[in-house]
Amino acid sequence: MAKARILIVDDSPTEMYKLTAMLEKSGYEVLKAHDGAGGVALARQEKPDAVLMDIVMPGLNGFQATRQLSKDQETAGIPVIIVTTKDQETDKVWGTRQGARDYLTKPVDEDTLLKTLALVLRG
């Protein structure tokens, strides 16, 4: 079975490094984008198996990028998991409304991340 390809969209080098390390250690192939617009473009181009989306980014934020991906027929089937420091219930509800399949709060626990990913990849 081919390794699942996960796109990480995050403007923090530290978070990018942490998430990449967790995913690669578990055998995932990692694609990276450092802002929302780049993430949307890369998702359209590469069709990853899932997207880990930060919220607070310059330009197009994670909510807007998630909405674009979930509304576009080409990328609507790609599950988006929001991974953010924003832990308000309203943010979670809003994230789900934009089309996110799940919502994790940073600092994200490796176990939780991998379980959540396995679930969304199964559909």
FIVEX-945881 format. One record per residue (C-alpha): x, y, z; residue number from 1; residue in three letters. Coordinates in Angstrom, 2 decimals, decimal comma, always signed. Each point is the difference from the previous one (the first is absolute). Layout:
<east->X; north->Y; up->Z; num->NUM; residuo->Ala> $
...
This chain:
<east->+0,00; north->+0,00; up->+0,00; num->1; residuo->Met> $
<east->+1,32; north->+3,43; up->-0,91; num->2; residuo->Ala> $
<east->+0,77; north->+2,36; up->+2,84; num->3; residuo->Lys> $
<east->-2,68; north->+2,57; up->+0,64; num->4; residuo->Ala> $
<east->+1,04; north->+3,52; up->-0,98; num->5; residuo->Arg> $
<east->-0,79; north->+2,68; up->+2,55; num->6; residuo->Ile> $
<east->+0,15; north->+3,71; up->-0,77; num->7; residuo->Leu> $
<east->+0,96; north->+2,19; up->+2,96; num->8; residuo->Ile> $
<east->-1,03; north->+3,65; up->-0,33; num->9; residuo->Val> $
<east->+1,64; north->+2,04; up->+2,78; num->10; residuo->Asp> $
<east->+2,04; north->+3,20; up->+0,10; num->11; residuo->Asp> $
<east->+1,94; north->-1,01; up->+3,13; num->12; residuo->Ser> $
<east->+3,33; north->-1,74; up->-0,77; num->13; residuo->Pro> $
<east->-0,09; north->-1,58; up->+3,48; num->14; residuo->Thr> $
<east->-3,47; north->-1,49; up->-0,49; num->15; residuo->Glu> $
<east->+0,88; north->-1,09; up->-3,52; num->16; residuo->Met> $
<east->+3,07; north->-1,79; up->+1,34; num->17; residuo->Tyr> $
<east->-1,91; north->-1,70; up->+2,84; num->18; residuo->Lys> $
<east->-2,89; north->-1,17; up->-2,18; num->19; residuo->Leu> $
<east->+2,33; north->-1,16; up->-2,78; num->20; residuo->Thr> $
<east->+2,07; north->-2,04; up->+2,48; num->21; residuo->Ala> $
<east->-3,12; north->-1,68; up->+1,45; num->22; residuo->Met> $
<east->-1,39; north->-0,86; up->-3,42; num->23; residuo->Leu> $
<east->+3,22; north->-1,20; up->-1,62; num->24; residuo->Glu> $
<east->+0,77; north->-2,18; up->+3,00; num->25; residuo->Lys> $
<east->-3,34; north->-1,71; up->-0,60; num->26; residuo->Ser> $
<east->+0,69; north->-0,53; up->-3,70; num->27; residuo->Gly> $
<east->-2,00; north->+2,85; up->-1,50; num->28; residuo->Tyr> $
<east->+1,30; north->+2,03; up->-2,92; num->29; residuo->Glu> $
<east->-0,11; north->+3,72; up->+0,83; num->30; residuo->Val> $
<east->-0,76; north->+2,95; up->-2,27; num->31; residuo->Leu> $
<east->+0,44; north->+3,52; up->+1,39; num->32; residuo->Lys> $
<east->-1,51; north->+3,41; up->-0,57; num->33; residuo->Ala> $
<east->+0,74; north->+3,08; up->+2,11; num->34; residuo->His> $
<east->-3,25; north->+1,91; up->-0,55; num->35; residuo->Asp> $
<east->-3,64; north->-0,54; up->-0,89; num->36; residuo->Gly> $
<east->+0,24; north->+0,97; up->-3,66; num->37; residuo->Ala> $
<east->+3,03; north->-2,25; up->-0,49; num->38; residuo->Gly> $
<east->-1,82; north->-2,81; up->+1,77; num->39; residuo->Gly> $
<east->-3,05; north->+0,27; up->-2,24; num->40; residuo->Val> $
<east->+2,18; north->+0,11; up->-3,13; num->41; residuo->Ala> $
<east->+2,08; north->-2,99; up->+1,11; num->42; residuo->Leu> $
<east->-3,11; north->-2,01; up->+0,93; num->43; residuo->Ala> $
<east->-1,45; north->+0,62; up->-3,47; num->44; residuo->Arg> $
<east->+3,25; north->-0,97; up->-1,65; num->45; residuo->Gln> $
<east->+1,03; north->-3,00; up->+2,13; num->46; residuo->Glu> $
<east->-3,36; north->-1,37; up->+1,28; num->47; residuo->Lys> $
<east->+1,35; north->-1,10; up->+3,41; num->48; residuo->Pro> $
<east->-1,87; north->-2,63; up->+2,04; num->49; residuo->Asp> $
<east->-0,62; north->+2,50; up->+2,82; num->50; residuo->Ala> $
<east->+0,87; north->+3,55; up->+1,05; num->51; residuo->Val> $
<east->+1,11; north->+1,28; up->+3,42; num->52; residuo->Leu> $
<east->-1,03; north->+3,65; up->+0,02; num->53; residuo->Met> $
<east->+1,12; north->+2,76; up->+2,35; num->54; residuo->Asp> $
<east->-2,45; north->+2,90; up->+0,50; num->55; residuo->Ile> $
<east->+2,06; north->+3,08; up->+0,76; num->56; residuo->Val> $
<east->+2,10; north->+0,73; up->-3,09; num->57; residuo->Met> $
<east->+0,77; north->+3,10; up->-2,06; num->58; residuo->Pro> $
<east->-2,25; north->+0,61; up->-3,02; num->59; residuo->Gly> $
<east->-2,52; north->-2,77; up->-0,44; num->60; residuo->Leu> $
<east->-0,67; north->-1,44; up->+3,45; num->61; residuo->Asn> $
<east->-0,70; north->-3,67; up->+0,75; num->62; residuo->Gly> $
<east->-3,76; north->+0,43; up->+0,18; num->63; residuo->Phe> $
<east->-0,05; north->+1,65; up->-3,45; num->64; residuo->Gln> $
<east->+2,38; north->-2,57; up->-1,47; num->65; residuo->Ala> $
<east->-2,07; north->-2,88; up->+1,44; num->66; residuo->Thr> $
<east->-3,16; north->+1,50; up->-1,48; num->67; residuo->Arg> $
<east->+1,65; north->+0,32; up->-3,42; num->68; residuo->Gln> $
<east->+1,13; north->-3,63; up->+0,08; num->69; residuo->Leu> $
<east->-3,34; north->-1,37; up->+1,17; num->70; residuo->Ser> $
<east->-1,99; north->+2,02; up->-2,58; num->71; residuo->Lys> $
<east->+2,22; north->-0,88; up->-2,98; num->72; residuo->Asp> $
<east->-1,09; north->-3,21; up->-1,73; num->73; residuo->Gln> $
<east->+3,63; north->-0,91; up->-0,70; num->74; residuo->Glu> $
<east->+0,99; north->+0,08; up->+3,67; num->75; residuo->Thr> $
<east->-3,30; north->-0,52; up->+1,84; num->76; residuo->Ala> $
<east->+0,85; north->-3,65; up->+0,67; num->77; residuo->Gly> $
<east->+3,23; north->+0,83; up->+1,82; num->78; residuo->Ile> $
<east->-0,60; north->-0,03; up->+3,77; num->79; residuo->Pro> $
<east->+1,28; north->+3,08; up->+1,82; num->80; residuo->Val> $
<east->+0,99; north->-0,18; up->+3,67; num->81; residuo->Ile> $
<east->+0,43; north->+3,37; up->+1,63; num->82; residuo->Ile> $
<east->+3,02; north->+0,14; up->+2,32; num->83; residuo->Val> $
<east->+0,12; north->+3,29; up->+1,90; num->84; residuo->Thr> $
<east->+0,62; north->+1,79; up->+3,27; num->85; residuo->Thr> $
<east->-3,54; north->+1,42; up->-0,18; num->86; residuo->Lys> $
<east->-1,96; north->-2,17; up->+2,41; num->87; residuo->Asp> $
<east->-3,29; north->+1,85; up->+0,35; num->88; residuo->Gln> $
<east->-3,15; north->-2,02; up->-0,62; num->89; residuo->Glu> $
<east->-1,10; north->+2,66; up->-2,51; num->90; residuo->Thr> $
<east->+3,19; north->-0,58; up->-2,00; num->91; residuo->Asp> $
<east->-0,67; north->-3,76; up->-0,08; num->92; residuo->Lys> $
<east->-3,58; north->+0,53; up->-1,16; num->93; residuo->Val> $
<east->+1,13; north->+2,51; up->-2,64; num->94; residuo->Trp> $
<east->+2,77; north->-2,36; up->-1,16; num->95; residuo->Gly> $
<east->-2,51; north->-2,81; up->-0,49; num->96; residuo->Thr> $
<east->-2,31; north->+2,34; up->-1,88; num->97; residuo->Arg> $
<east->+2,82; north->+0,79; up->-2,43; num->98; residuo->Gln> $
<east->+0,25; north->-3,70; up->-0,75; num->99; residuo->Gly> $
<east->+2,70; north->-1,22; up->+2,41; num->100; residuo->Ala> $
<east->-0,32; north->-3,69; up->+0,87; num->101; residuo->Arg> $
<east->+1,61; north->+0,45; up->+3,41; num->102; residuo->Asp> $
<east->+1,57; north->+2,60; up->+2,28; num->103; residuo->Tyr> $
<east->+3,11; north->-0,43; up->+2,14; num->104; residuo->Leu> $
<east->+1,53; north->+2,49; up->+2,40; num->105; residuo->Thr> $
<east->+3,74; north->+0,71; up->+0,17; num->106; residuo->Lys> $
<east->+2,25; north->-1,19; up->+1,46; num->107; residuo->Pro> $
<east->-1,40; north->-3,09; up->-1,64; num->108; residuo->Val> $
<east->+0,66; north->-3,37; up->+1,61; num->109; residuo->Asp> $
<east->+1,62; north->-2,50; up->-2,39; num->110; residuo->Glu> $
<east->-2,43; north->-2,81; up->+0,90; num->111; residuo->Asp> $
<east->-3,03; north->+2,20; up->-0,52; num->112; residuo->Thr> $
<east->+1,34; north->+1,30; up->-3,31; num->113; residuo->Leu> $
<east->+0,69; north->-3,48; up->-1,38; num->114; residuo->Leu> $
<east->-3,35; north->-1,42; up->+1,18; num->115; residuo->Lys> $
<east->-1,92; north->+2,94; up->-1,46; num->116; residuo->Thr> $
<east->+1,88; north->-0,33; up->-3,26; num->117; residuo->Leu> $
<east->-0,65; north->-3,74; up->-0,21; num->118; residuo->Ala> $
<east->-3,72; north->+0,64; up->+0,55; num->119; residuo->Leu> $
<east->-0,37; north->+2,69; up->-2,67; num->120; residuo->Val> $
<east->+2,06; north->-2,01; up->-2,49; num->121; residuo->Leu> $
<east->-2,37; north->-2,91; up->+0,47; num->122; residuo->Arg> $
<east->-2,85; north->+2,37; up->-0,74; num->123; residuo->Gly> $
